[in-house]
Amino acid sequence: MISKRFSILCVLFFFFGFSNLLASEAIQKESTNQEEKGFDFGELLMHHVKDAYEWHFFTLANFDATIYLPIIAYKNGEGFEVFSSRKVSDGNSYHGYEIEEGHLRRQDGSKFFDLSITKVVASIFISAILLLLIFIRVARKYKGNEKKAPHGLQAFMEPLVLFIRDDVAKPILGDKTYFYLPYLLSIFFFIWINNMLGLLPGAANVTGNIAITCTLAIFTMIIVNVSGNKHYWLEIFLPPGIPLWLLPIMWIVEIMGIFTKPFALMVRLFANMISGHMIILSIIGLIFLFGEMSQGLGWGIALFSVAMSTFMLSLDLLVAALQAYIFTILSALFIGLAVQDAQH
């Protein structure tokens, strides 16, 4: 038992150490490229957490592990234009398109629809395929072995599914649990898997993209308001015990509440996930900031930076699951408030 635990710890520390190595190497490479114009760590930090048209993993010696993703643009009158992002990398232009400040634009300033497969979109495809493979495999195990005890992947997934059903959905939704359970399970595992994938070296921080968290929050808002019963809408437009002259003010407050709930979901998930990545990059960046002042200071801070970033990566394993749980239970709570009976 001790040897197994020791092996797991070794694997975890190797993974976190390798992650720090790749992150520090990438920062060192880009800081070297910025030496002539001065090292701007703020700009470098934003470059690593925002979306991109290529997927850069690492650069070691002369080997650059970068996947150039497809750019798909549609312009009225010209149709679709599909090409590799390599053609517009490093300040190049292609057929009137160029990338400026991380965004695709036309050189003539004309409008078009950008349907490109960015790093975040590609990561969503990967997580969706991974989730389908996991749950299809688990479902087949149950279908063919109803009377056998779960094992392997099935034994790992079953407690998680039961936890969402018995400890999140049932206490809040009661007899309506099974109607909303598929949605709650979907958002929990989607957020959790993407949070975990975001910890891999070179991975995209999907849930650290506010467009993604906004979309998830909008899904919850739509379900809440479409499912809202008569009691839910009466509480908004005709709350009991409120004088008539106060109703217009209460309407404003209650209607704002319809949007502030999903807004809180969006910001909470986005802020927590992006902050973890920025803290780790900031800690690693201290090596090069101090190294600019003195090589000795750079080496002196390196041990502290690697230890702290390793600790933060370890902590992010807990945060990844915790944020998925919080988003799921708050979604269940908002749905429960909309579908509960008046006596409750």
C-alpha positions as CSV (number, residue, x, y, z in Angstrom):
1,M,0.0,0.0,0.0
2,I,2.8,2.4,0.9
3,S,4.7,1.6,-2.4
4,K,1.5,2.3,-4.4
5,R,0.9,5.6,-2.7
6,F,4.6,6.6,-3.2
7,S,4.3,5.7,-6.9
8,I,1.2,7.9,-7.3
9,L,2.9,10.8,-5.6
10,C,6.0,10.4,-7.8
11,V,3.8,10.4,-10.9
12,L,1.9,13.5,-9.7
13,F,5.1,15.4,-8.9
14,F,6.7,14.4,-12.2
15,F,3.6,15.6,-14.1
16,F,3.5,18.9,-12.2
17,G,7.2,19.4,-12.6
18,F,7.0,18.7,-16.3
19,S,4.1,21.2,-16.6
20,N,6.2,23.8,-14.8
21,L,9.2,23.0,-17.1
22,L,7.2,23.5,-20.2
23,A,5.5,26.7,-18.9
24,S,8.8,28.2,-17.8
25,E,10.5,27.3,-21.1
26,A,7.7,28.9,-23.1
27,I,8.0,32.1,-20.9
28,Q,11.7,32.1,-21.3
29,K,11.5,31.8,-25.1
30,E,9.0,34.6,-25.4
31,S,10.8,36.8,-23.0
32,T,13.9,36.3,-25.1
33,N,12.0,37.4,-28.1
34,Q,10.9,40.5,-26.3
35,E,14.3,41.5,-25.0
36,E,14.8,44.3,-27.6
37,K,11.5,46.0,-26.7
38,G,11.6,45.2,-23.0
39,F,10.0,42.3,-21.1
40,D,6.2,43.0,-20.7
41,F,5.0,40.2,-18.5
42,G,1.4,41.4,-18.4
43,E,1.2,41.1,-22.2
44,L,2.8,37.7,-22.0
45,L,0.4,36.5,-19.3
46,M,-2.7,37.5,-21.4
47,H,-1.2,35.7,-24.4
48,H,-1.1,32.4,-22.5
49,V,-4.7,32.5,-21.1
50,K,-6.6,33.8,-24.1
51,D,-7.8,31.9,-27.1
52,A,-5.7,31.4,-30.3
53,Y,-5.9,30.2,-33.9
54,E,-3.0,27.8,-33.3
55,W,-2.4,25.3,-30.6
56,H,1.1,25.7,-29.2
57,F,2.2,22.9,-26.8
58,F,5.9,23.6,-26.2
59,T,9.2,24.4,-27.8
60,L,12.3,22.4,-26.9
61,A,15.6,23.2,-28.7
62,N,14.7,23.6,-32.3
63,F,11.5,21.6,-32.1
64,D,8.3,23.6,-32.1
65,A,5.2,21.5,-31.2
66,T,2.4,23.7,-32.7
67,I,-0.8,22.6,-34.4
68,Y,-2.1,25.2,-36.8
69,L,-5.9,25.0,-36.7
70,P,-8.3,25.6,-39.7
71,I,-9.6,29.1,-40.2
72,I,-13.1,29.3,-41.6
73,A,-14.4,32.7,-42.7
74,Y,-17.7,33.5,-44.5
75,K,-18.3,36.8,-46.3
76,N,-21.5,37.7,-48.1
77,G,-20.9,37.6,-51.8
78,E,-17.6,35.6,-51.5
79,G,-18.7,32.5,-49.7
80,F,-16.5,30.4,-47.4
81,E,-12.8,30.7,-47.2
82,V,-11.0,27.8,-45.5
83,F,-7.2,27.8,-44.9
84,S,-4.6,26.9,-42.3
85,S,-3.8,29.5,-39.6
86,R,-0.1,29.0,-40.5
87,K,-0.8,31.2,-43.6
88,V,-1.6,34.2,-41.3
89,S,0.9,33.5,-38.5
90,D,3.8,35.8,-37.7
91,G,2.1,38.8,-39.1
92,N,1.4,37.3,-42.6
93,S,-1.8,37.9,-44.6
94,Y,-3.7,35.6,-46.8
95,H,-6.4,36.5,-49.3
96,G,-7.0,39.7,-47.5
97,Y,-7.2,38.1,-44.0
98,E,-4.8,38.7,-41.1
99,I,-4.6,38.2,-37.4
100,E,-4.3,41.4,-35.3
101,E,-4.2,41.3,-31.5
102,G,-5.4,37.7,-31.5
103,H,-8.4,38.3,-33.7
104,L,-9.0,37.5,-37.4
105,R,-9.8,40.6,-39.5
106,R,-10.0,41.7,-43.1
107,Q,-7.4,44.1,-44.2
108,D,-10.0,46.3,-45.9
109,G,-12.0,46.4,-42.7
110,S,-15.1,44.7,-44.2
111,K,-17.4,42.5,-42.2
112,F,-17.4,38.7,-42.2
113,F,-18.4,35.7,-40.0
114,D,-15.5,34.0,-38.2
115,L,-16.3,30.3,-37.8
116,S,-12.8,29.2,-37.2
117,I,-11.7,26.2,-35.1
118,T,-9.8,27.9,-32.4
119,K,-7.8,26.3,-29.5
120,V,-10.8,26.4,-27.2
121,V,-13.2,25.0,-29.8
122,A,-10.8,22.2,-30.6
123,S,-10.5,21.4,-26.9
124,I,-14.3,21.3,-26.5
125,F,-14.5,18.8,-29.4
126,I,-11.9,16.6,-27.6
127,S,-13.7,16.8,-24.3
128,A,-17.0,16.0,-26.0
129,I,-15.5,12.9,-27.7
130,L,-13.9,11.8,-24.5
131,L,-17.2,12.1,-22.6
132,L,-19.1,10.2,-25.3
133,L,-16.5,7.4,-25.2
134,I,-16.7,7.2,-21.4
135,F,-20.4,7.2,-21.0
136,I,-21.1,4.9,-24.0
137,R,-18.7,2.4,-22.6
138,V,-20.2,2.6,-19.1
139,A,-23.7,2.3,-20.5
140,R,-22.8,-0.8,-22.4
141,K,-21.3,-2.3,-19.2
142,Y,-24.6,-1.8,-17.4
143,K,-26.7,-3.1,-20.3
144,G,-24.7,-6.3,-20.5
145,N,-24.0,-6.9,-16.8
146,E,-27.0,-5.8,-14.8
147,K,-26.5,-8.2,-12.0
148,K,-22.7,-7.9,-11.7
149,A,-20.9,-5.5,-9.4
150,P,-19.4,-2.5,-11.3
151,H,-15.6,-2.6,-11.9
152,G,-13.0,-0.5,-13.7
153,L,-14.3,2.7,-15.3
154,Q,-17.8,1.7,-14.3
155,A,-16.9,1.6,-10.7
156,F,-15.2,5.0,-10.9
157,M,-18.2,6.8,-12.6
158,E,-21.0,5.2,-10.6
159,P,-20.3,7.0,-7.3
160,L,-20.0,10.4,-9.1
161,V,-23.4,9.9,-10.9
162,L,-25.0,8.8,-7.7
163,F,-23.5,11.8,-5.8
164,I,-25.1,14.2,-8.3
165,R,-28.4,12.4,-8.2
166,D,-28.7,11.8,-4.4
167,D,-26.9,14.7,-2.9
168,V,-27.5,17.5,-5.4
169,A,-30.6,16.8,-7.5
170,K,-33.0,14.9,-5.2
171,P,-32.8,17.2,-2.1
172,I,-33.6,20.2,-4.3
173,L,-35.8,18.9,-7.1
174,G,-37.7,16.1,-5.3
175,D,-40.0,14.2,-7.7
176,K,-38.8,16.2,-10.7
177,T,-35.2,14.9,-10.2
178,Y,-35.1,12.6,-13.2
179,F,-36.5,15.1,-15.6
180,Y,-33.6,17.5,-15.0
181,L,-30.9,15.0,-14.0
182,P,-29.5,14.6,-17.6
183,Y,-28.8,18.3,-17.8
184,L,-27.2,18.4,-14.3
185,L,-25.0,15.4,-15.1
186,S,-24.0,16.9,-18.5
187,I,-22.9,20.3,-17.1
188,F,-21.1,18.7,-14.1
189,F,-19.0,16.3,-16.2
190,F,-18.5,18.8,-19.0
191,I,-17.1,21.4,-16.6
192,W,-15.1,18.9,-14.6
193,I,-13.5,17.2,-17.6
194,N,-12.6,20.5,-19.2
195,N,-11.1,21.8,-15.9
196,M,-9.0,18.7,-15.7
197,L,-7.9,18.9,-19.3
198,G,-6.9,22.5,-18.7
199,L,-4.3,21.4,-16.2
200,L,-2.4,19.4,-18.9
201,P,0.8,21.0,-20.4
202,G,-0.1,23.2,-23.4
203,A,-3.9,22.6,-22.9
204,A,-6.6,25.2,-23.5
205,N,-8.3,26.7,-20.5
206,V,-11.9,26.2,-21.8
207,T,-13.7,27.2,-18.6
208,G,-11.4,30.2,-18.3
209,N,-13.0,31.6,-21.4
210,I,-16.0,33.8,-20.5
211,A,-17.8,33.0,-23.8
212,I,-18.0,29.3,-22.7
213,T,-19.1,30.1,-19.1
214,C,-21.6,32.6,-20.5
215,T,-23.1,29.9,-22.8
216,L,-23.4,27.4,-19.9
217,A,-25.1,30.1,-17.8
218,I,-27.5,30.9,-20.6
219,F,-28.5,27.2,-20.8
220,T,-29.4,27.3,-17.1
221,M,-31.3,30.6,-17.5
222,I,-33.4,29.2,-20.4
223,I,-34.2,26.0,-18.5
224,V,-35.1,27.9,-15.4
225,N,-37.5,30.3,-17.1
226,V,-39.0,27.8,-19.5
227,S,-39.7,25.4,-16.6
228,G,-41.0,28.2,-14.3
229,N,-44.5,27.4,-13.0
230,K,-47.4,29.7,-12.2
231,H,-46.1,30.3,-8.7
232,Y,-42.6,31.3,-10.0
233,W,-44.0,34.0,-12.3
234,L,-46.5,35.2,-9.7
235,E,-43.6,35.7,-7.3
236,I,-42.0,37.9,-9.9
237,F,-44.9,40.0,-11.1
238,L,-47.4,39.8,-8.3
239,P,-45.5,39.0,-5.1
240,P,-47.8,38.6,-2.1
241,G,-48.0,41.2,0.6
242,I,-46.5,44.0,-1.6
243,P,-48.4,47.3,-1.8
244,L,-49.5,48.2,-5.3
245,W,-47.4,51.4,-5.4
246,L,-44.3,49.2,-4.8
247,L,-45.0,46.8,-7.6
248,P,-43.2,48.7,-10.4
249,I,-40.0,48.8,-8.3
250,M,-40.4,45.1,-7.4
251,W,-40.8,44.3,-11.1
252,I,-37.5,45.9,-11.9
253,V,-35.7,44.1,-9.0
254,E,-37.2,40.7,-9.9
255,I,-36.6,41.0,-13.6
256,M,-33.0,42.0,-12.8
257,G,-32.8,38.8,-10.7
258,I,-33.6,36.7,-13.7
259,F,-30.3,37.8,-15.3
260,T,-28.2,38.3,-12.2
261,K,-28.4,34.6,-11.3
262,P,-26.9,33.3,-14.5
263,F,-24.5,36.2,-14.4
264,A,-23.2,35.0,-11.1
265,L,-22.8,31.5,-12.5
266,M,-20.9,32.8,-15.4
267,V,-18.5,35.0,-13.5
268,R,-17.9,32.6,-10.6
269,L,-16.7,29.8,-12.9
270,F,-14.7,32.0,-15.3
271,A,-12.9,34.0,-12.5
272,N,-12.0,30.9,-10.5
273,M,-10.6,29.0,-13.4
274,I,-8.7,31.8,-15.1
275,S,-7.2,33.0,-11.8
276,G,-5.6,29.6,-11.1
277,H,-3.8,29.7,-14.4
278,M,-2.7,33.3,-14.1
279,I,-1.4,32.7,-10.6
280,I,0.8,29.8,-11.7
281,L,2.1,31.7,-14.7
282,S,2.8,34.7,-12.5
283,I,4.8,32.6,-10.0
284,I,6.9,31.1,-12.8
285,G,7.3,34.6,-14.4
286,L,9.0,35.8,-11.2
287,I,12.1,33.8,-12.2
288,F,12.5,35.9,-15.3
289,L,11.5,39.2,-13.7
290,F,14.2,38.7,-11.0
291,G,16.6,37.3,-13.5
292,E,16.5,40.6,-15.5
293,M,17.8,42.3,-12.4
294,S,20.4,39.7,-11.5
295,Q,21.1,36.2,-12.6
296,G,21.7,35.2,-9.0
297,L,18.3,36.5,-8.0
298,G,16.7,34.5,-10.9
299,W,18.3,31.3,-9.7
300,G,17.4,32.1,-6.1
301,I,13.7,32.6,-6.8
302,A,13.5,29.6,-9.1
303,L,13.3,27.0,-6.3
304,F,10.5,29.0,-4.6
305,S,8.6,29.5,-7.9
306,V,8.7,25.8,-8.9
307,A,7.6,24.7,-5.4
308,M,4.7,27.2,-5.2
309,S,3.5,26.5,-8.8
310,T,3.6,22.7,-8.1
311,F,1.5,23.3,-5.0
312,M,-0.9,25.5,-6.9
313,L,-1.3,22.9,-9.6
314,S,-2.0,20.3,-6.9
315,L,-4.7,22.6,-5.5
316,D,-6.2,23.1,-8.9
317,L,-7.1,19.4,-8.9
318,L,-9.5,20.1,-6.0
319,V,-10.7,23.4,-7.6
320,A,-11.5,21.6,-10.9
321,A,-14.0,19.3,-9.2
322,L,-15.3,21.9,-6.7
323,Q,-16.2,24.5,-9.4
324,A,-18.0,21.8,-11.4
325,Y,-20.0,20.9,-8.2
326,I,-20.8,24.5,-7.4
327,F,-22.0,25.3,-10.9
328,T,-24.2,22.2,-10.9
329,I,-25.7,22.7,-7.4
330,L,-26.5,26.4,-8.1
331,S,-28.1,25.4,-11.4
332,A,-30.2,22.8,-9.5
333,L,-31.1,25.4,-6.9
334,F,-32.3,28.0,-9.5
335,I,-34.3,25.3,-11.3
336,G,-35.8,24.1,-8.0
337,L,-36.9,27.7,-7.1
338,A,-38.7,27.9,-10.5
339,V,-40.5,24.5,-10.4
340,Q,-41.4,24.2,-6.6
341,D,-45.0,24.3,-5.5
342,A,-46.4,27.2,-3.6
343,Q,-46.6,25.4,-0.3
344,H,-42.8,24.8,-0.4
